């Protein structure tokens, strides 16, 4: 996997999480408010982690990334 492919994979996963967050309120009746809050917090934390990984990958020189 190349660095660019890894970054694209992260971007796609972040898009999926964002879509999940957008549709989560529709599930409130079935899941309940506590579960919605937990899923929202977990998803936001995961997105922040992915963004940090993406930034770190972009800073690394290609020959040091280990993704080649």
Secondary structure as the mmCIF struct_conf table of DSSP 4:
data_model
#
loop_
_struct_conf.conf_type_id
_struct_conf.id
_struct_conf.beg_label_comp_id
_struct_conf.beg_label_asym_id
_struct_conf.beg_label_seq_id
_struct_conf.end_label_comp_id
_struct_conf.end_label_asym_id
_struct_conf.end_label_seq_id
HELX_RH_AL_P HELX_RH_AL_P1 UNK A 3 UNK A 24
HELX_RH_3T_P HELX_RH_3T_P1 UNK A 25 UNK A 27
HELX_RH_AL_P HELX_RH_AL_P2 UNK A 28 UNK A 31
HELX_RH_AL_P HELX_RH_AL_P3 UNK A 33 UNK A 59
BEND BEND1 UNK A 60 UNK A 60
HELX_RH_3T_P HELX_RH_3T_P2 UNK A 62 UNK A 64
BEND BEND2 UNK A 65 UNK A 66
#
